[in-house]
Amino acid sequence: MEGRRTLSGVRGAWTASPRMGTQRQEETVTRTGDFGHRIQYHRQRLGLTVEQVAERADMSAGYLRYMEEHVDIPDRGTLNRLADALGTTGEDLLGGGRDRPPGVGPAMAEPVLEVLERDECLSLIAPGGIGRIAFNGSHGPTVLPVNYRVHDGAIVFRTASGGPMDQDLRTGLEGVEVMVGFEVDRIDEARRQGWSVLVQGPAHHVTPDEQADDDVTPWAGGDRSLHIRIVPHHVTGRRIHAM
């Protein structure tokens, strides 16, 4: 049939329409064009090989590699199996809802709010990523997102030396540091669950002699050579899940 093609590699034959069969799917694919990158991201997030994901999704490893390297989108059944294998949704793999704020859907039927112990909180934020630092800035209460890593039990991020954050996080008194809040959360839209961790502690300006290889790379780019270290003094967390 014109406009369709068949690829071997799935257990059985695979037939896919480049147009995905619906206008909404077509618009999603046209808008994002990064289906393969999303597969790779979720696979690496889970620490799985191509072969392991292929086994979970009941498809060949060769076909999975093809999808990671090309923009072709599979049929809905294959997409759903792949999403299940990667612990996400088909919509997420297609890039749908990326501009939608998290948590706008309905809550689960009987949600449970669990208080987390300090060790579990620290374990949850240990992989690093993006968190939010809160402090009293020159123009009032301020909350900013930063890329962070956990190094030797402390939270480390980078900012511009001499910039607004650098100045706001200095007391002007030697040995006296500004107390800040640092929050990290993860939301699972598909399962209507997630967690949030709040760390409170002093923000220490790391000197060149103290600086370690913490591998913090800010997405914002630019000259952000000043390392700030937050030592956790008070750590709390909550998790929302089903009964």
GROMACS elastic network, one bead per residue, 0.5 to 0.9 nm:
[ bonds ]
;  ai    aj funct       b0    kb
    1     4     6  0.57571   500
    1     5     6  0.77595   500
    2     5     6  0.82051   500
    3    17     6  0.70968   500
    3    18     6  0.73904   500
    3    19     6  0.86954   500
    4    15     6  0.74367   500
    4    16     6  0.65367   500
    4    17     6  0.53650   500
    4    18     6  0.70969   500
    5    14     6  0.87433   500
    5    15     6  0.61773   500
    5    16     6  0.65217   500
    5    17     6  0.73198   500
    5    18     6  0.87621   500
    6    13     6  0.70277   500
    6    14     6  0.57469   500
    6    16     6  0.67841   500
    7    10     6  0.79777   500
    7    13     6  0.65953   500
    7    14     6  0.54827   500
    7    15     6  0.65308   500
    7    16     6  0.82955   500
    7    63     6  0.84025   500
    8    11     6  0.81483   500
    8    12     6  0.73382   500
    8    13     6  0.53280   500
    8    14     6  0.61535   500
    8    15     6  0.87589   500
    8    63     6  0.77742   500
    9    12     6  0.74961   500
    9    13     6  0.71101   500
    9    14     6  0.75894   500
    9    59     6  0.72515   500
    9    60     6  0.54379   500
    9    61     6  0.79142   500
    9    62     6  0.63321   500
    9    63     6  0.52389   500
    9    64     6  0.87000   500
   10    13     6  0.59235   500
   10    14     6  0.60877   500
   10    58     6  0.77590   500
   10    60     6  0.51497   500
   10    61     6  0.85534   500
   10    62     6  0.84831   500
   10    63     6  0.64435   500
   10    64     6  0.88131   500
   11    14     6  0.82291   500
   11    58     6  0.71756   500
   11    59     6  0.57167   500
   11    60     6  0.66925   500
   12    59     6  0.89086   500
   14    74     6  0.80764   500
   14    75     6  0.81812   500
   14    78     6  0.86892   500
   15    74     6  0.76784   500
   15    75     6  0.71484   500
   16    19     6  0.85801   500
   16    20     6  0.73717   500
   16    72     6  0.83255   500
   16    73     6  0.71866   500
   16    74     6  0.53762   500
   16    75     6  0.52720   500
   16    76     6  0.89937   500
   17    20     6  0.52430   500
   17    21     6  0.67087   500
   17    72     6  0.87554   500
   17    73     6  0.78087   500
   17    74     6  0.75345   500
   17    75     6  0.71095   500
   18    21     6  0.81303   500
   18    26     6  0.82913   500
   18    72     6  0.65726   500
   18    73     6  0.66282   500
   18    74     6  0.82500   500
   19    22     6  0.70916   500
   19    23     6  0.78594   500
   19    25     6  0.76448   500
   19    26     6  0.55401   500
   19    29     6  0.88292   500
   19    73     6  0.85258   500
   20    23     6  0.79176   500
   20    24     6  0.88615   500
   20    25     6  0.59761   500
   20    26     6  0.60594   500
   20    29     6  0.87878   500
   20    73     6  0.71094   500
   20    74     6  0.76756   500
   20    75     6  0.67608   500
   20    76     6  0.79576   500
   21    24     6  0.88722   500
   21    25     6  0.74079   500
   21    26     6  0.77079   500
   21    75     6  0.85537   500
   22    25     6  0.54613   500
   22    26     6  0.63492   500
   22    27     6  0.88036   500
   23    26     6  0.50609   500
   23    27     6  0.61945   500
   23    28     6  0.86464   500
   24    27     6  0.52048   500
   24    28     6  0.62509   500
   24    29     6  0.87949   500
   25    28     6  0.50170   500
   25    29     6  0.62144   500
   25    30     6  0.85366   500
   25    91     6  0.88323   500
   25    94     6  0.78963   500
   25    96     6  0.86981   500
   26    29     6  0.52961   500
   26    30     6  0.61006   500
   26    31     6  0.85068   500
   27    30     6  0.51315   500
   27    31     6  0.60288   500
   27    32     6  0.87034   500
   28    31     6  0.51691   500
   28    32     6  0.62890   500
   28    33     6  0.82515   500
   28    91     6  0.88025   500
   28    94     6  0.63899   500
   28    95     6  0.66199   500
   28    96     6  0.60741   500
   29    32     6  0.53780   500
   29    33     6  0.54245   500
   29    34     6  0.79107   500
   29    35     6  0.76748   500
   29    71     6  0.85650   500
   29    73     6  0.81132   500
   29    94     6  0.61888   500
   29    95     6  0.75018   500
   29    96     6  0.86307   500
   30    33     6  0.58235   500
   31    95     6  0.82126   500
   32    35     6  0.75248   500
   32    94     6  0.73251   500
   32    95     6  0.59999   500
   32    96     6  0.83853   500
   33    36     6  0.83782   500
   33    37     6  0.89627   500
   33    71     6  0.64305   500
   33    94     6  0.82327   500
   33    95     6  0.84031   500
   34    37     6  0.52126   500
   34    38     6  0.63517   500
   34    39     6  0.88334   500
   34    70     6  0.88938   500
   34    71     6  0.69655   500
   34    93     6  0.85560   500
   34    94     6  0.76780   500
   34    95     6  0.76347   500
   35    38     6  0.52628   500
   35    39     6  0.64493   500
   35    40     6  0.88709   500
   35    67     6  0.77616   500
   35    68     6  0.73244   500
   35    70     6  0.81195   500
   35    71     6  0.62530   500
   35    72     6  0.80863   500
   35    73     6  0.74225   500
   35    93     6  0.60101   500
   35    94     6  0.57314   500
   35    95     6  0.73891   500
   36    39     6  0.51281   500
   36    40     6  0.63170   500
   36    41     6  0.86330   500
   36    65     6  0.87783   500
   36    66     6  0.85480   500
   36    67     6  0.56620   500
   36    69     6  0.58100   500
   36    70     6  0.63742   500
   36    71     6  0.65266   500
   36    72     6  0.86417   500
   36    93     6  0.84659   500
   37    40     6  0.51087   500
   37    41     6  0.60858   500
   37    42     6  0.87614   500
   37    68     6  0.64208   500
   37    69     6  0.80632   500
   37    93     6  0.88984   500
   38    42     6  0.62869   500
   38    43     6  0.84948   500
   38    68     6  0.82293   500
   38    92     6  0.81533   500
   38    93     6  0.56689   500
   38    94     6  0.78930   500
   38    95     6  0.79642   500
   39    42     6  0.54597   500
   39    43     6  0.60980   500
   39    44     6  0.85729   500
   39    64     6  0.89133   500
   39    67     6  0.81023   500
   39    68     6  0.62781   500
   39    82     6  0.85464   500
   39    83     6  0.85967   500
   39    86     6  0.78333   500
   39    93     6  0.66735   500
   40    43     6  0.50869   500
   40    44     6  0.59953   500
   40    45     6  0.83316   500
   40    50     6  0.88896   500
   40    68     6  0.64441   500
   41    44     6  0.53104   500
   41    45     6  0.59716   500
   41    46     6  0.87176   500
   42    46     6  0.62970   500
   42    47     6  0.85841   500
   42    48     6  0.88796   500
   42    86     6  0.59509   500
   42    87     6  0.78816   500
   42    88     6  0.79483   500
   42    93     6  0.88521   500
   43    46     6  0.53358   500
   43    47     6  0.62558   500
   43    48     6  0.54576   500
   43    49     6  0.71071   500
   43    50     6  0.76281   500
   43    53     6  0.71742   500
   43    85     6  0.89290   500
   43    86     6  0.62279   500
   44    48     6  0.60197   500
   44    49     6  0.77570   500
   45    48     6  0.78375   500
   45    86     6  0.89482   500
   46    86     6  0.75016   500
   46    87     6  0.85774   500
   48    51     6  0.80450   500
   48    52     6  0.59651   500
   48    53     6  0.64919   500
   49    52     6  0.51759   500
   49    53     6  0.64140   500
   49    54     6  0.85578   500
   50    53     6  0.53438   500
   50    54     6  0.60600   500
   50    55     6  0.86217   500
   50    61     6  0.59648   500
   50    62     6  0.85971   500
   50    64     6  0.68896   500
   50    65     6  0.70180   500
   51    54     6  0.50440   500
   51    55     6  0.61565   500
   51    56     6  0.86727   500
   51    60     6  0.77792   500
   51    61     6  0.51863   500
   51    62     6  0.86659   500
   51    64     6  0.84468   500
   52    55     6  0.51717   500
   52    56     6  0.63307   500
   52    57     6  0.87009   500
   52    61     6  0.83312   500
   53    56     6  0.50223   500
   53    57     6  0.60985   500
   53    58     6  0.84720   500
   53    59     6  0.86188   500
   53    61     6  0.79793   500
   53    64     6  0.82231   500
   53    82     6  0.77952   500
   53    85     6  0.61316   500
   53    86     6  0.71261   500
   54    57     6  0.50632   500
   54    58     6  0.58974   500
   54    59     6  0.50800   500
   54    60     6  0.56612   500
   54    61     6  0.52022   500
   54    62     6  0.86477   500
   54    63     6  0.83798   500
   54    64     6  0.64149   500
   54    82     6  0.80168   500
   54    85     6  0.81280   500
   55    58     6  0.51037   500
   55    59     6  0.63546   500
   55    60     6  0.73911   500
   55    61     6  0.78122   500
   55    85     6  0.86231   500
   56    59     6  0.79453   500
   56    81     6  0.81191   500
   56    82     6  0.78906   500
   56    84     6  0.83098   500
   56    85     6  0.52865   500
   56    86     6  0.85126   500
   57    60     6  0.86769   500
   57    78     6  0.79033   500
   57    80     6  0.87899   500
   57    81     6  0.51252   500
   57    82     6  0.51215   500
   57    83     6  0.81968   500
   57    84     6  0.74022   500
   57    85     6  0.53689   500
   57    86     6  0.85355   500
   58    78     6  0.88787   500
   58    81     6  0.76022   500
   58    82     6  0.84615   500
   59    62     6  0.85619   500
   59    63     6  0.70926   500
   59    64     6  0.73340   500
   59    78     6  0.84592   500
   59    82     6  0.87538   500
   60    63     6  0.53763   500
   60    64     6  0.64950   500
   60    65     6  0.88471   500
   61    64     6  0.50518   500
   61    65     6  0.62139   500
   61    66     6  0.86066   500
   62    65     6  0.51680   500
   62    66     6  0.62739   500
   62    67     6  0.88482   500
   63    67     6  0.63631   500
   63    68     6  0.87417   500
   64    67     6  0.51341   500
   64    68     6  0.63279   500
   64    69     6  0.87844   500
   65    68     6  0.50657   500
   65    69     6  0.63290   500
   65    70     6  0.86955   500
   66    69     6  0.52535   500
   66    70     6  0.60359   500
   66    72     6  0.86643   500
   67    70     6  0.52942   500
   67    71     6  0.68726   500
   67    72     6  0.65842   500
   67    73     6  0.74338   500
   67    74     6  0.82832   500
   68    71     6  0.79279   500
   70    73     6  0.85867   500
   73    76     6  0.89362   500
   73    79     6  0.79602   500
   73    94     6  0.85718   500
   74    77     6  0.80572   500
   74    78     6  0.60031   500
   74    79     6  0.59294   500
   75    78     6  0.55397   500
   75    79     6  0.61448   500
   75    80     6  0.87402   500
   76    80     6  0.60997   500
   76    81     6  0.86671   500
   76    90     6  0.81932   500
   77    80     6  0.52240   500
   77    81     6  0.63387   500
   77    82     6  0.86675   500
   78    81     6  0.51757   500
   78    82     6  0.61517   500
   78    83     6  0.85640   500
   79    82     6  0.51552   500
   79    83     6  0.61077   500
   79    84     6  0.86611   500
   79    89     6  0.86846   500
   79    90     6  0.58969   500
   79    93     6  0.83259   500
   80    83     6  0.50151   500
   80    84     6  0.61632   500
   80    85     6  0.85802   500
   80    89     6  0.70790   500
   80    90     6  0.55949   500
   81    84     6  0.51637   500
   81    85     6  0.62072   500
   81    86     6  0.87099   500
   81    90     6  0.87028   500
   82    85     6  0.50542   500
   82    86     6  0.62788   500
   82    87     6  0.86627   500
   82    88     6  0.86622   500
   82    89     6  0.86475   500
   82    90     6  0.78923   500
   83    86     6  0.51059   500
   83    87     6  0.60904   500
   83    88     6  0.50766   500
   83    90     6  0.53810   500
   83    91     6  0.87608   500
   83    92     6  0.83567   500
   83    93     6  0.70886   500
   84    87     6  0.50688   500
   84    88     6  0.60460   500
   84    89     6  0.68268   500
   84    90     6  0.83516   500
   85    88     6  0.78287   500
   86    89     6  0.82994   500
   88    91     6  0.85313   500
   88    92     6  0.67409   500
   88    93     6  0.75854   500
   88   188     6  0.86522   500
   88   190     6  0.73647   500
   89    92     6  0.52194   500
   89    93     6  0.64938   500
   89    94     6  0.88144   500
   89   190     6  0.70138   500
   90    93     6  0.51317   500
   90    94     6  0.63140   500
   90    95     6  0.87120   500
   90    96     6  0.86215   500
   91    94     6  0.51470   500
   91    95     6  0.62819   500
   91    96     6  0.50526   500
   91    97     6  0.73267   500
   92    96     6  0.55318   500
   92    97     6  0.70298   500
   92    98     6  0.75697   500
   93    96     6  0.75727   500
   95    98     6  0.59748   500
   96    99     6  0.80769   500
   96   100     6  0.86367   500
   97   101     6  0.82043   500
   98   101     6  0.79841   500
  100   104     6  0.82863   500
  101   104     6  0.66571   500
  102   105     6  0.80615   500
  102   187     6  0.69779   500
  102   188     6  0.86041   500
  102   189     6  0.69542   500
  103   106     6  0.78885   500
  103   107     6  0.83711   500
  103   187     6  0.74168   500
  103   188     6  0.86949   500
  103   189     6  0.67548   500
  103   192     6  0.77939   500
  104   107     6  0.88614   500
  104   189     6  0.89173   500
  105   189     6  0.78519   500
  105   192     6  0.80309   500
  106   109     6  0.88223   500
  106   192     6  0.78620   500
  107   110     6  0.81204   500
  107   111     6  0.71805   500
  107   192     6  0.61262   500
  107   193     6  0.83895   500
  108   111     6  0.56886   500
  108   191     6  0.78580   500
  108   192     6  0.58636   500
  108   193     6  0.79533   500
  108   241     6  0.82966   500
  108   242     6  0.70945   500
  109   242     6  0.79032   500
  110   241     6  0.85928   500
  110   242     6  0.61806   500
  110   243     6  0.64886   500
  111   192     6  0.87442   500
  111   193     6  0.82340   500
  111   240     6  0.63904   500
  111   241     6  0.56443   500
  111   243     6  0.65029   500
  112   239     6  0.79478   500
  112   240     6  0.55208   500
  112   241     6  0.53476   500
  112   242     6  0.57666   500
  112   243     6  0.60393   500
  113   238     6  0.65446   500
  113   239     6  0.56922   500
  113   241     6  0.68059   500
  113   242     6  0.88538   500
  114   237     6  0.84223   500
  114   238     6  0.54927   500
  114   239     6  0.50535   500
  114   240     6  0.63080   500
  114   241     6  0.78552   500
  115   236     6  0.78540   500
  115   237     6  0.60567   500
  115   239     6  0.66035   500
  116   119     6  0.82980   500
  116   120     6  0.63569   500
  116   121     6  0.63444   500
  116   197     6  0.85174   500
  116   236     6  0.67396   500
  116   238     6  0.54848   500
  116   239     6  0.69555   500
  117   120     6  0.54756   500
  117   121     6  0.62897   500
  117   122     6  0.88482   500
  117   235     6  0.83567   500
  117   236     6  0.71046   500
  117   237     6  0.71968   500
  117   238     6  0.89815   500
  118   121     6  0.50718   500
  118   122     6  0.62557   500
  118   123     6  0.85867   500
  118   234     6  0.84685   500
  118   235     6  0.57415   500
  118   236     6  0.63351   500
  118   237     6  0.76534   500
  119   122     6  0.52239   500
  119   123     6  0.61484   500
  119   124     6  0.86989   500
  119   235     6  0.89050   500
  120   124     6  0.61572   500
  120   125     6  0.88425   500
  120   237     6  0.85266   500
  121   124     6  0.51954   500
  121   125     6  0.65728   500
  121   126     6  0.86316   500
  121   196     6  0.84169   500
  121   197     6  0.59916   500
  121   198     6  0.83539   500
  121   199     6  0.89734   500
  121   235     6  0.71573   500
  121   236     6  0.68733   500
  121   237     6  0.59608   500
  121   238     6  0.85967   500
  122   125     6  0.53940   500
  122   126     6  0.59420   500
  122   153     6  0.83782   500
  122   197     6  0.82381   500
  122   235     6  0.79433   500
  123   126     6  0.51158   500
  123   127     6  0.79472   500
  124   127     6  0.72348   500
  124   128     6  0.88985   500
  124   184     6  0.89223   500
  124   195     6  0.88064   500
  124   197     6  0.80485   500
  125   128     6  0.58619   500
  125   129     6  0.81665   500
  125   131     6  0.89747   500
  125   149     6  0.86936   500
  125   150     6  0.77575   500
  125   184     6  0.68468   500
  125   185     6  0.84226   500
  125   197     6  0.76110   500
  126   129     6  0.89340   500
  126   149     6  0.73732   500
  126   150     6  0.56528   500
  126   151     6  0.86641   500
  126   153     6  0.86219   500
  126   155     6  0.88366   500
  127   149     6  0.71369   500
  127   150     6  0.72736   500
  128   131     6  0.82576   500
  128   147     6  0.76365   500
  128   148     6  0.55172   500
  128   150     6  0.61408   500
  128   155     6  0.85532   500
  129   146     6  0.83280   500
  129   147     6  0.55419   500
  129   148     6  0.55876   500
  129   149     6  0.67481   500
  129   184     6  0.86945   500
  130   145     6  0.65761   500
  130   146     6  0.55832   500
  130   148     6  0.60132   500
  130   149     6  0.87780   500
  130   184     6  0.71171   500
  130   185     6  0.88799   500
  131   144     6  0.83395   500
  131   145     6  0.56022   500
  131   146     6  0.56215   500
  131   147     6  0.64604   500
  131   148     6  0.67717   500
  131   182     6  0.67779   500
  131   183     6  0.56004   500
  131   185     6  0.75431   500
  132   143     6  0.63058   500
  132   144     6  0.53219   500
  132   146     6  0.60402   500
  132   147     6  0.86534   500
  132   181     6  0.81265   500
  132   182     6  0.55129   500
  132   183     6  0.51266   500
  132   184     6  0.65075   500
  133   142     6  0.80769   500
  133   143     6  0.55300   500
  133   144     6  0.54138   500
  133   145     6  0.63926   500
  133   146     6  0.71975   500
  133   180     6  0.69599   500
  133   181     6  0.57361   500
  133   183     6  0.65335   500
  134   137     6  0.87927   500
  134   141     6  0.73213   500
  134   142     6  0.55889   500
  134   144     6  0.66449   500
  134   180     6  0.57914   500
  134   182     6  0.61021   500
  134   183     6  0.80456   500
  135   140     6  0.84892   500
  135   141     6  0.59811   500
  135   142     6  0.54599   500
  135   143     6  0.66597   500
  135   144     6  0.89688   500
  135   168     6  0.81679   500
  135   169     6  0.78657   500
  135   178     6  0.81838   500
  135   179     6  0.74213   500
  135   180     6  0.50849   500
  135   181     6  0.65358   500
  135   182     6  0.89368   500
  136   139     6  0.78989   500
  136   140     6  0.55564   500
  136   142     6  0.59005   500
  136   143     6  0.87878   500
  136   168     6  0.74852   500
  136   169     6  0.85016   500
  136   178     6  0.89745   500
  136   180     6  0.81074   500
  137   140     6  0.50486   500
  137   141     6  0.57081   500
  137   142     6  0.56091   500
  137   143     6  0.89326   500
  137   164     6  0.84871   500
  137   165     6  0.77711   500
  137   167     6  0.88338   500
  137   168     6  0.53421   500
  137   169     6  0.78721   500
  138   141     6  0.82826   500
  138   142     6  0.86824   500
  138   164     6  0.83527   500
  138   167     6  0.86891   500
  138   168     6  0.62584   500
  139   142     6  0.78089   500
  143   181     6  0.89836   500
  146   157     6  0.67374   500
  146   158     6  0.78400   500
  146   159     6  0.85199   500
  146   218     6  0.70497   500
  146   219     6  0.83263   500
  146   220     6  0.87005   500
  147   156     6  0.86276   500
  147   157     6  0.60960   500
  147   158     6  0.76860   500
  147   216     6  0.69546   500
  147   217     6  0.69231   500
  147   218     6  0.53241   500
  147   219     6  0.69889   500
  147   220     6  0.88790   500
  148   155     6  0.65657   500
  148   156     6  0.55124   500
  148   158     6  0.77481   500
  148   216     6  0.61436   500
  148   217     6  0.80823   500
  148   218     6  0.79661   500
  149   154     6  0.83145   500
  149   155     6  0.58630   500
  149   156     6  0.53690   500
  149   157     6  0.66241   500
  149   214     6  0.67282   500
  149   215     6  0.73795   500
  149   216     6  0.60821   500
  150   153     6  0.61072   500
  150   154     6  0.54742   500
  150   156     6  0.60608   500
  150   157     6  0.89222   500
  150   214     6  0.77360   500
  151   154     6  0.53342   500
  151   155     6  0.63890   500
  151   156     6  0.67581   500
  151   212     6  0.85085   500
  151   213     6  0.88130   500
  151   214     6  0.61798   500
  151   229     6  0.89413   500
  152   155     6  0.84766   500
  153   231     6  0.74487   500
  153   232     6  0.78667   500
  154   229     6  0.63104   500
  154   230     6  0.56679   500
  154   232     6  0.64933   500
  155   182     6  0.87806   500
  155   228     6  0.81527   500
  155   229     6  0.55526   500
  155   230     6  0.50167   500
  155   231     6  0.66255   500
  155   232     6  0.77568   500
  156   214     6  0.75360   500
  156   216     6  0.75047   500
  156   227     6  0.66625   500
  156   228     6  0.56289   500
  156   230     6  0.64066   500
  156   231     6  0.89549   500
  157   214     6  0.89317   500
  157   216     6  0.62717   500
  157   217     6  0.83402   500
  157   218     6  0.78919   500
  157   226     6  0.83658   500
  157   227     6  0.57321   500
  157   228     6  0.54754   500
  157   229     6  0.67417   500
  157   230     6  0.86731   500
  158   161     6  0.89815   500
  158   216     6  0.69248   500
  158   217     6  0.77453   500
  158   218     6  0.68450   500
  158   224     6  0.56993   500
  158   225     6  0.63251   500
  158   226     6  0.54169   500
  158   228     6  0.60018   500
  158   229     6  0.88396   500
  159   162     6  0.89794   500
  159   163     6  0.76267   500
  159   165     6  0.72156   500
  159   166     6  0.71380   500
  159   218     6  0.82419   500
  159   223     6  0.79936   500
  159   225     6  0.64093   500
  159   226     6  0.53001   500
  159   227     6  0.65330   500
  159   228     6  0.74500   500
  160   163     6  0.51750   500
  160   164     6  0.81300   500
  160   165     6  0.76750   500
  160   166     6  0.68942   500
  160   222     6  0.80643   500
  160   223     6  0.60627   500
  160   225     6  0.60341   500
  160   226     6  0.57961   500
  160   227     6  0.87353   500
  161   164     6  0.87868   500
  161   165     6  0.86064   500
  161   166     6  0.61151   500
  161   167     6  0.87023   500
  161   223     6  0.80704   500
  161   224     6  0.65788   500
  161   225     6  0.63222   500
  161   226     6  0.51162   500
  161   227     6  0.86796   500
  162   165     6  0.80202   500
  162   166     6  0.55896   500
  162   167     6  0.64292   500
  162   226     6  0.86468   500
  163   166     6  0.52182   500
  163   167     6  0.63437   500
  163   168     6  0.86945   500
  164   167     6  0.52316   500
  164   168     6  0.60724   500
  164   169     6  0.86130   500
  165   169     6  0.60432   500
  165   170     6  0.87614   500
  166   169     6  0.54410   500
  166   170     6  0.67443   500
  166   205     6  0.83629   500
  166   226     6  0.80208   500
  166   228     6  0.86874   500
  167   170     6  0.54703   500
  167   171     6  0.84575   500
  168   171     6  0.78471   500
  168   178     6  0.85779   500
  169   177     6  0.75955   500
  169   178     6  0.57222   500
  169   179     6  0.84739   500
  169   180     6  0.85478   500
  169   203     6  0.68771   500
  169   204     6  0.84235   500
  169   205     6  0.84560   500
  170   173     6  0.78972   500
  170   176     6  0.84326   500
  170   177     6  0.66437   500
  170   178     6  0.64017   500
  170   203     6  0.85744   500
  170   204     6  0.88028   500
  170   205     6  0.83875   500
  171   174     6  0.79891   500
  171   176     6  0.64932   500
  171   177     6  0.61476   500
  171   178     6  0.62625   500
  172   176     6  0.79136   500
  172   177     6  0.87661   500
  173   176     6  0.54870   500
  173   177     6  0.78978   500
  174   177     6  0.81338   500
  176   202     6  0.88268   500
  177   202     6  0.56226   500
  177   203     6  0.60834   500
  177   204     6  0.64199   500
  177   205     6  0.87337   500
  178   201     6  0.82427   500
  178   202     6  0.54143   500
  178   203     6  0.56683   500
  178   204     6  0.79211   500
  179   200     6  0.70236   500
  179   201     6  0.53091   500
  179   203     6  0.61945   500
  179   230     6  0.88366   500
  180   199     6  0.83025   500
  180   200     6  0.57591   500
  180   201     6  0.57221   500
  180   202     6  0.60443   500
  180   203     6  0.64657   500
  180   230     6  0.79873   500
  181   198     6  0.68323   500
  181   199     6  0.57080   500
  181   201     6  0.67543   500
  181   202     6  0.87088   500
  181   230     6  0.89416   500
  182   197     6  0.82248   500
  182   198     6  0.57102   500
  182   200     6  0.62758   500
  182   201     6  0.83838   500
  182   230     6  0.83079   500
  183   196     6  0.71420   500
  183   197     6  0.56452   500
  183   199     6  0.62758   500
  183   200     6  0.87993   500
  184   195     6  0.84663   500
  184   196     6  0.58192   500
  184   197     6  0.53655   500
  184   198     6  0.67191   500
  184   199     6  0.86043   500
  185   194     6  0.74047   500
  185   195     6  0.55591   500
  185   197     6  0.62286   500
  185   198     6  0.87881   500
  186   193     6  0.86955   500
  186   194     6  0.54428   500
  186   195     6  0.55724   500
  186   196     6  0.66393   500
  187   191     6  0.89156   500
  187   192     6  0.75853   500
  187   193     6  0.62097   500
  187   195     6  0.67308   500
  187   196     6  0.86428   500
  188   191     6  0.56301   500
  188   192     6  0.57563   500
  188   193     6  0.53117   500
  188   194     6  0.55661   500
  188   195     6  0.89709   500
  189   193     6  0.68542   500
  189   194     6  0.82938   500
  190   193     6  0.80695   500
  191   194     6  0.85056   500
  191   241     6  0.84525   500
  191   242     6  0.89003   500
  192   240     6  0.81746   500
  192   241     6  0.75712   500
  192   242     6  0.86137   500
  193   239     6  0.75979   500
  193   240     6  0.51639   500
  193   241     6  0.50632   500
  193   242     6  0.76167   500
  194   238     6  0.85903   500
  194   239     6  0.58037   500
  194   240     6  0.54219   500
  194   241     6  0.69369   500
  195   237     6  0.72910   500
  195   238     6  0.56249   500
  195   240     6  0.61473   500
  195   241     6  0.87141   500
  196   236     6  0.85556   500
  196   237     6  0.55316   500
  196   238     6  0.54567   500
  196   239     6  0.64788   500
  196   240     6  0.88951   500
  197   235     6  0.73048   500
  197   236     6  0.58427   500
  197   238     6  0.66168   500
  197   239     6  0.87607   500
  198   234     6  0.81894   500
  198   235     6  0.58265   500
  198   236     6  0.53400   500
  198   237     6  0.60273   500
  198   238     6  0.89758   500
  199   230     6  0.85866   500
  199   231     6  0.86493   500
  199   232     6  0.58250   500
  199   233     6  0.73696   500
  199   234     6  0.58933   500
  199   236     6  0.66616   500
  199   237     6  0.86680   500
  200   230     6  0.80505   500
  200   231     6  0.79618   500
  200   232     6  0.58152   500
  200   233     6  0.58500   500
  200   234     6  0.51204   500
  200   235     6  0.64195   500
  200   236     6  0.87979   500
  201   230     6  0.59753   500
  201   231     6  0.54290   500
  201   232     6  0.50053   500
  201   234     6  0.66571   500
  201   235     6  0.88836   500
  202   229     6  0.81105   500
  202   230     6  0.56678   500
  202   231     6  0.60389   500
  202   232     6  0.77377   500
  202   233     6  0.79038   500
  203   228     6  0.63297   500
  203   229     6  0.56621   500
  203   231     6  0.71139   500
  204   227     6  0.85348   500
  204   228     6  0.56368   500
  204   229     6  0.50438   500
  204   230     6  0.62255   500
  204   231     6  0.78931   500
  205   226     6  0.74185   500
  205   227     6  0.63185   500
  205   229     6  0.64798   500
  206   209     6  0.80451   500
  206   210     6  0.59045   500
  206   211     6  0.60562   500
  206   226     6  0.72419   500
  206   227     6  0.53856   500
  206   228     6  0.57468   500
  206   229     6  0.65471   500
  207   210     6  0.51827   500
  207   211     6  0.61563   500
  207   226     6  0.83662   500
  207   227     6  0.79053   500
  208   211     6  0.51508   500
  208   212     6  0.86216   500
  208   227     6  0.89820   500
  209   212     6  0.84527   500
  211   214     6  0.82003   500
  211   227     6  0.74962   500
  212   215     6  0.86112   500
  213   216     6  0.83915   500
  216   227     6  0.88725   500
  217   220     6  0.87200   500
  217   221     6  0.77936   500
  218   221     6  0.56504   500
  218   222     6  0.84798   500
  218   224     6  0.77933   500
  220   224     6  0.89251   500
  221   224     6  0.72507   500
  222   225     6  0.89186   500
  223   226     6  0.87487   500
  224   227     6  0.80373   500
  230   233     6  0.89427   500
  232   235     6  0.65546   500
